[in-house]
Amino acid sequence: MIRLAVVAALVAVLAAPAWGAEAPTPARPTSLVVALSLGDSGLQAGVVRGRDVVLARGFEVELARVLARRLGARVDRFVDVRPAGRLLAAGAPSWHLALASIEPTGRRARVALSASYLTTDLAIVLRRGLDRPRRLSDLRRRLVCVARGSQALPVVVRTIRPARAPLVAPGRDRLGSLLRTGACDAAVLPARDAGRLLARERGLLGPVVGRIEHGKGLVIAVARGTGLEPALVDRELARMRADGTLGRLARTWLGLDPAALPRLR
């Protein structure tokens, strides 16, 4: 009996996981909770009840749904987290993916950041009748307008180096009227906003002639330890870029595909 007890004890020891061994990787989830941070109607909008987002719509919302399908899953819930900075705060996330105009800001213990799905470059929109510039220096002697509080002003000063100080509008909506009336020659604004600016002005502005490189693009936050591999998210984003899905979603929700604009230098 003693010998049998010793053998049983040895079997139990051998069968137990080694001290310090990693826990098994969770299975890939088939129902996803996606975190949003509502505020931009083109990217994401909806009605919030408690923390849940109902009737969610917009570029990032549809991207989440398409991405989930390609990962063999579905979006079970959208949750609203505001301010957006809380999405990457310390602590275990209560979601699988977060899409909320997130820009990469270094390593995070609890989340991984995907490849970019939407550029953060700035677009150049002209007033009607202005000659199309071939390079940024062609705008040096033109009056350029930007929106107050945007990142466009330092970029314009650094890249275009205009002879006259840029005209600072009180907000993005004001840029259209400044161009329409000829108060400025060109507006510089986030490329993801340019298509909607043209739509609001109903053909009264000139074209979007190109973009100025800026930032590293918007990325998806992927919660670690949920079984959802960041590499799989990157793979599907690359496929959506190659097959035109990202461009189609951008044209549908933003009015144009910012990635299709030529870069001016």
C-alpha positions as CSV (number, residue, x, y, z in Angstrom):
1,M,0.0,0.0,0.0
2,I,2.9,2.4,0.8
3,R,4.5,1.6,-2.5
4,L,1.2,2.4,-4.3
5,A,0.9,5.6,-2.5
6,V,4.4,6.7,-3.5
7,V,3.7,5.9,-7.1
8,A,0.5,7.9,-7.0
9,A,2.3,10.8,-5.5
10,L,4.9,10.7,-8.2
11,V,2.3,10.6,-10.9
12,A,0.6,13.6,-9.4
13,V,3.8,15.6,-9.3
14,L,4.7,14.7,-12.9
15,A,1.2,15.6,-14.1
16,A,1.2,19.0,-12.3
17,P,2.3,22.1,-14.3
18,A,5.9,23.2,-13.7
19,W,6.4,26.0,-11.2
20,G,6.3,29.3,-13.0
21,A,5.0,27.8,-16.3
22,E,2.8,30.1,-18.3
23,A,-1.0,29.5,-18.3
24,P,-2.4,28.0,-21.5
25,T,-3.3,30.5,-24.2
26,P,-7.0,31.2,-24.2
27,A,-9.0,30.1,-27.2
28,R,-9.7,32.8,-29.8
29,P,-13.0,34.4,-28.9
30,T,-16.0,34.3,-31.3
31,S,-18.0,37.1,-29.7
32,L,-16.2,40.4,-29.4
33,V,-16.7,43.4,-27.2
34,V,-15.4,46.5,-29.1
35,A,-14.7,49.8,-27.3
36,L,-15.5,53.1,-29.0
37,S,-15.3,56.7,-27.8
38,L,-18.1,58.5,-29.6
39,G,-17.6,62.0,-30.9
40,D,-16.8,62.1,-34.7
41,S,-19.9,61.3,-36.7
42,G,-17.9,60.0,-39.7
43,L,-15.8,57.7,-37.7
44,Q,-18.3,56.5,-35.0
45,A,-21.7,57.6,-33.8
46,G,-24.6,56.1,-31.9
47,V,-26.9,56.2,-29.0
48,V,-25.5,55.2,-25.5
49,R,-27.6,53.4,-22.9
50,G,-25.6,53.1,-19.8
51,R,-22.2,52.0,-21.2
52,D,-23.6,50.1,-24.3
53,V,-23.7,51.8,-27.7
54,V,-26.8,51.0,-29.7
55,L,-27.4,51.8,-33.3
56,A,-23.7,52.3,-33.8
57,R,-22.5,53.5,-37.2
58,G,-19.5,55.1,-38.9
59,F,-16.2,54.1,-40.5
60,E,-14.6,52.6,-37.4
61,V,-17.8,50.8,-36.4
62,E,-18.1,49.1,-39.8
63,L,-14.4,48.4,-39.8
64,A,-14.8,46.6,-36.5
65,R,-17.7,44.5,-37.9
66,V,-15.8,43.5,-41.1
67,L,-12.6,42.7,-39.1
68,A,-14.6,40.5,-36.7
69,R,-16.1,38.5,-39.6
70,R,-12.7,38.0,-41.1
71,L,-11.4,36.8,-37.8
72,G,-14.2,34.2,-37.6
73,A,-16.1,36.1,-34.9
74,R,-18.8,38.7,-34.6
75,V,-19.2,41.9,-32.6
76,D,-21.4,41.1,-29.6
77,R,-21.4,44.6,-28.0
78,F,-20.1,48.1,-28.6
79,V,-19.2,50.0,-25.4
80,D,-18.5,53.7,-25.1
81,V,-15.4,54.8,-23.1
82,R,-14.9,58.5,-22.6
83,P,-12.5,60.2,-22.6
84,A,-10.7,58.1,-25.1
85,G,-7.5,58.3,-23.0
86,R,-9.1,55.9,-20.6
87,L,-9.0,53.1,-23.2
88,L,-5.2,52.8,-22.7
89,A,-5.1,53.5,-19.0
90,A,-3.7,51.0,-16.6
91,G,-5.8,48.0,-15.7
92,A,-7.2,45.0,-17.5
93,P,-9.5,46.1,-20.4
94,S,-13.1,44.9,-20.4
95,W,-13.1,44.7,-24.2
96,H,-11.3,42.8,-26.9
97,L,-10.7,45.6,-29.5
98,A,-10.8,49.4,-29.2
99,L,-11.2,51.7,-32.2
100,A,-11.3,55.3,-31.2
101,S,-8.9,57.4,-33.3
102,I,-6.0,56.0,-31.3
103,E,-2.5,57.1,-32.3
104,P,0.5,54.9,-31.3
105,T,2.2,56.2,-28.2
106,G,4.6,53.4,-27.2
107,R,4.4,50.0,-25.5
108,R,1.4,49.2,-23.3
109,A,1.4,46.3,-20.8
110,R,-2.3,45.5,-21.2
111,V,-2.8,46.1,-24.9
112,A,-1.0,45.7,-28.2
113,L,-1.3,48.3,-31.0
114,S,-2.1,47.2,-34.6
115,A,-0.8,48.5,-37.9
116,S,-2.5,51.6,-39.1
117,Y,-5.9,51.4,-40.7
118,L,-6.4,55.2,-41.5
119,T,-3.8,57.9,-42.2
120,T,-3.4,60.9,-40.0
121,D,-1.9,62.9,-42.9
122,L,-3.3,66.4,-43.6
123,A,-5.2,67.2,-46.8
124,I,-4.9,70.4,-48.9
125,V,-8.2,71.8,-50.3
126,L,-8.1,74.7,-52.7
127,R,-10.5,77.5,-53.4
128,R,-12.1,77.4,-56.9
129,G,-10.0,78.7,-59.7
130,L,-6.6,78.3,-58.0
131,D,-3.9,76.5,-60.1
132,R,-3.2,73.0,-58.8
133,P,0.2,72.9,-57.0
134,R,2.7,70.2,-57.9
135,R,4.8,70.7,-54.7
136,L,4.4,72.3,-51.3
137,S,6.6,75.2,-52.3
138,D,3.9,76.3,-54.9
139,L,1.7,77.3,-51.9
140,R,4.4,79.4,-50.3
141,R,3.0,82.7,-51.5
142,R,-0.7,81.7,-51.0
143,L,-2.8,82.4,-47.9
144,V,-3.3,79.2,-46.1
145,C,-6.0,78.7,-43.5
146,V,-6.2,76.1,-40.7
147,A,-8.6,75.4,-37.8
148,R,-7.8,76.6,-34.3
149,G,-6.7,73.7,-32.1
150,S,-5.7,71.4,-34.9
151,Q,-2.2,70.1,-35.5
152,A,-2.2,71.7,-38.9
153,L,-0.7,75.0,-38.0
154,P,2.9,73.8,-37.0
155,V,2.9,71.4,-39.9
156,V,2.0,74.2,-42.4
157,V,4.7,76.4,-40.9
158,R,7.3,73.7,-41.1
159,T,6.5,72.2,-44.5
160,I,5.0,74.9,-46.7
161,R,6.9,77.8,-44.9
162,P,4.3,80.3,-46.1
163,A,5.4,83.9,-46.8
164,R,2.3,85.1,-44.8
165,A,1.2,83.8,-41.5
166,P,-1.6,81.2,-41.9
167,L,-5.2,82.4,-41.2
168,V,-6.5,80.6,-38.1
169,A,-10.2,79.8,-38.3
170,P,-12.3,79.3,-35.1
171,G,-13.2,75.7,-36.2
172,R,-13.2,73.2,-39.0
173,D,-16.7,74.2,-40.2
174,R,-15.4,77.7,-40.8
175,L,-12.7,76.6,-43.3
176,G,-15.3,76.0,-46.0
177,S,-16.7,79.5,-45.9
178,L,-13.2,81.0,-45.9
179,L,-12.4,79.0,-49.1
180,R,-15.7,79.7,-50.7
181,T,-15.4,83.4,-50.3
182,G,-11.8,83.6,-51.3
183,A,-10.6,84.7,-47.8
184,C,-7.9,82.1,-48.1
185,D,-6.4,80.2,-51.0
186,A,-6.0,76.7,-49.5
187,A,-7.2,75.0,-46.3
188,V,-5.1,72.3,-44.6
189,L,-7.0,69.9,-42.3
190,P,-7.0,66.2,-41.4
191,A,-7.4,64.2,-44.5
192,R,-10.2,62.2,-43.0
193,D,-12.2,65.4,-42.8
194,A,-11.6,66.7,-46.3
195,G,-14.3,64.7,-48.1
196,R,-17.0,65.8,-45.6
197,L,-15.9,69.4,-46.1
198,L,-16.4,69.2,-49.8
199,A,-19.8,67.5,-49.3
200,R,-21.0,70.3,-47.0
201,E,-20.0,73.0,-49.5
202,R,-21.8,71.3,-52.4
203,G,-19.3,71.9,-55.2
204,L,-18.4,75.5,-54.3
205,L,-14.8,74.6,-53.4
206,G,-11.8,73.5,-55.5
207,P,-10.3,70.0,-55.4
208,V,-8.4,68.1,-52.7
209,V,-5.0,68.2,-54.3
210,G,-2.9,66.1,-52.0
211,R,-1.8,65.4,-48.5
212,I,1.1,66.3,-46.2
213,E,2.7,63.5,-44.3
214,H,1.9,63.7,-40.6
215,G,1.9,61.1,-37.8
216,K,1.8,57.3,-37.9
217,G,-1.9,56.8,-38.6
218,L,-4.7,55.5,-36.4
219,V,-4.4,52.0,-34.9
220,I,-6.5,49.4,-33.1
221,A,-5.8,48.5,-29.5
222,V,-5.9,44.8,-28.9
223,A,-6.4,43.5,-25.4
224,R,-3.7,41.0,-24.4
225,G,-4.6,37.7,-22.8
226,T,-8.0,37.3,-24.6
227,G,-6.9,34.8,-27.2
228,L,-7.1,37.5,-29.9
229,E,-3.6,37.6,-31.5
230,P,-2.4,41.1,-32.7
231,A,-0.6,39.4,-35.6
232,L,-4.0,38.2,-36.9
233,V,-5.5,41.6,-36.7
234,D,-2.5,43.1,-38.7
235,R,-2.8,40.3,-41.3
236,E,-6.5,41.1,-41.9
237,L,-5.9,44.8,-42.0
238,A,-3.2,44.2,-44.7
239,R,-5.7,42.1,-46.7
240,M,-8.4,44.7,-46.4
241,R,-5.9,47.3,-47.6
242,A,-4.9,45.2,-50.6
243,D,-8.4,44.2,-51.7
244,G,-9.8,47.7,-51.4
245,T,-12.0,47.2,-48.4
246,L,-10.4,50.0,-46.4
247,G,-10.7,52.4,-49.3
248,R,-14.4,51.5,-49.9
249,L,-15.2,52.0,-46.2
250,A,-13.4,55.4,-46.3
251,R,-15.3,56.6,-49.4
252,T,-18.6,55.5,-47.9
253,W,-18.2,57.2,-44.5
254,L,-15.6,59.9,-45.1
255,G,-16.4,61.0,-48.6
256,L,-13.0,60.0,-50.0
257,D,-10.1,57.6,-49.4
258,P,-7.3,59.6,-47.8
259,A,-4.8,57.0,-48.7
260,A,-5.5,57.6,-52.4
261,L,-4.4,61.2,-52.2
262,P,-1.0,62.0,-53.6
263,R,1.6,63.1,-51.1
264,L,3.0,66.5,-51.8
265,R,6.6,67.4,-50.7
